[in-house]
């Protein structure tokens, strides 16, 4: 909470080139299973939370955009590709995973369920293990150096994209 008793949220892309801040309440958090959202996120679904443009500011950089339909454009980081916004005539939404504290934003509803992948509801029943429990990749994981921007604001984009591929 801020001193004026308004909640505030921060977030950004994985490389730190684009950062945002919201001062005020968020709208409804959701998951969208439609095929367009699956492709835009490269995932099973898109976790999104509605917000009001009047409460939002880009604090570093700004997204690039792709017009995914005649009604919707999607914002993303041009440097690292992180999906950031869904912008429709009904209002904008931000990718929940782009928030510094994504755990604080729990989805309340699902949309586009006609395109839901059949196995999504069974994911929680899959065997699970922690990252460091992966014996095949243990040596690689113990020496891993992340080039991702930390989950908080910094004075600059201190985490470069890493070595060229």
N, C-alpha and C positions, 0 to 999 in steps of 0.2 A: 504494500500500500504506500501511496505517496503521502506527503504531509497534508494535502487537501482531502485525504481519505478516499482517493480514487485508486483503484487497482492500476498497476502498470505492468506491461509485458514487453519483453524484448526478444529478439531473435534475428536470424539471418541465414545466409547460405553456408555451405560447408567450407568455402575458402575465405570468407570474411569480406569479400568485395561488396556485398549488399547486406545492410543491417536495417532493422526497423524497430520502432517503438510504438506501443499503443498505450495511451493514457485514458483509461476508462474501461467500462465493462465490455466483454466480448459477447457476441451473439451465440446462437446455437452451434454446437459442435456436432459434426456428422461424419459419416463414412459414405462415399459414393462409389458404387460398384459398376457404374456405366462403362462401356467399352472406351469411350473417350478419356475418362479419368484413368482407367487402367493404363492406357498408352501414355498419357501425359506424365504419369508417375513411374511408369515402368514397373508396376506392381499389381497386386491383386485388387487393390482399391485405393481411393484417395481419401485420407483423413484431412478434413477441412474444418475451419471455424469461421463463422461470419463475424464481421467487424464493421464499424462505421468509419468512412474515410476521414471524418472530422476529428477522430481520435488517433489517427495513425500518421506517422512521419517516417520517411526513409532517412535514417541517420548516417548512412554511408552508402554511396552509390545508389543505383536504382535498377529495377529489373529490366530486362529485355522482354519483348512480348511476341507471342505466337497467337494469331487469330485462329482458334481451333474450330470455330463454326461461325455462322453469320450472326450469332448472338453472344458468343463467349470468346474472351481472350485470356490467355494464361501467361502470367509473369514468371520468369526464371532468371537465374544468374547466368549471364553470358559467359563468365569465366569458368565456372565449374558445373553448370547445368542443373543446379538444385531447383526443383519446382518450388515456387513461392506463392503465387496468387491464382485464383480463379475469379474472373470478373464477368458478371452477367448483369442484364438489366434489373434483375431482382436484388442485386447487391454483390459486394465483394466478399471473398473468403481468403484466408491464409492457410497454408499447409501447416498442420499441427506439428509435424516433425521439425519444422524450421524454427519453432520457438525454443528459447533457451531452457525452459522448464515445460517440456511437452507433457510430462506426467500430470501437470495441473489442469490439463484440458482433456476431459474425457468425453468421447462421442456419446450423443444422446439418441441419435436416430440414424437409420441407414436409408440411402436413396439408390435408385437404379438397380434394385435387386433382381430385375429380370435378366441382368447380365452377370449376376454374381457367379463366380467360379464355383463349381459343385463342391470342391474340397475345402473351401474357406472355413466352413463351420466346423470342420474336423481338425483344424490346425492346433488347437489347444490340447488335443489328445495325443499329438505326436510325442515321441520320446524327446527329452530335452536335456541339454547339458550346458554348462558355463563355457565361456570362451576359452579359458585356460585349461579346460578339461579335454580339449581336442588334442589327442596324442600325436596325430599325424602332423599337425601344424605347430606343435608346442615350441620348437626351436625358433621358428619364424616369429611367432607371437611374442616370445620373450625379448626379442630385439626390435620389435615394431616401433617405429617413430611415426606418429600421426602428423600429417600436414593440415589437418582440419582446424579451422578457427575454433577457439574455445567457446563454451556456452556462456559467454558474458561479453559485454562491450569492452573494447580495447581502444587505445588512442589511434591505432592504425591497423592495417591489415597485416599483422605480424607473422602470419603463417602462410608462406608462399605455397603455390600449388604443388611444390615438390619437384623432383627430377623430371625432366622431359621423358615421355614414353618412347 
